[in-house]
């Protein structure tokens, strides 16, 4: 029932990655006027985005969002991390966490697939630590401050292939594949 | 044209305060399913909320939102301050700002009045400083960490009457009164 859906995104790299992992030919579509509800909780944000996209497109949809939780901050920034990047930047985030002993963080990606009746949510998480300074030139956003568990490099110091093989997005897509099969 | 509108809020104190300052008999209404768009910018949040409320109620509406900007954080938390309160709490916010020299902050309140055609936005701001610890039992939210310019007390150490006479909400309502007249 949910095998045919449009991936609502403007990012062709995400479409390629998702198509490969899900082993589906995914059609993608950009939707103007789609917005994100104010919450640090990724589940809430993707559910809401999926409902909106369905109500605009009137066809089964897939949406995605990702975020970074600083465990000392009890859920923050979470899905709100993009606003931290735009205001204080990654440098500022490291300065804000300085006074806290716990520097562990969790990278989270959520996908929602919705056909107007069933909502399937898939979540991928990667535990890790915040670096003490900006490191790396690869990736985007907060990749330069997140060191996944078991590695010494930040996401930003890894090649795209290395990161994509172990990332929170990869885990969420693996989970989604199970949900859909 | 915009003299008749419903104030979309569940807070009777806000209704009383707004009625008094605007010198209008305000009808208030609670709207289920109204949500806030993800942005630290109060103008964006109230515009969006007003459009939603109008589209649900199909009558002229007034909405309100407020927030606190830490100037060292370039716009953050702003309208997102409620999520900071819910996750790290006011104590956590003070810990996050410790590494920054600039402890100045701006309390902001925005009202939007919308009749489906014209959108009137009124904004009130109060400059101030962040206290070094939680102070006071009055008020709500971040009142206990914000010291308005020219005062030694936090909002939370003032009586409701003292605070309401000088607050960002009072200034926004004064501004709105001018806009509407």
Interface residues (C-beta under 8 A of the other chain):
Chain A: X35 X36 X37 X38 X39 X40 X45 X48 X73 X74 X75 X76 X79 X80 X83 X84 X86 X87 X88 X92 X95 X96 X97 X98 X99 X100
Chain B: X35 X36 X37 X38 X39 X40 X45 X48 X73 X74 X75 X76 X79 X80 X83 X84 X86 X87 X88 X92 X95 X96 X97 X98 X99 X100
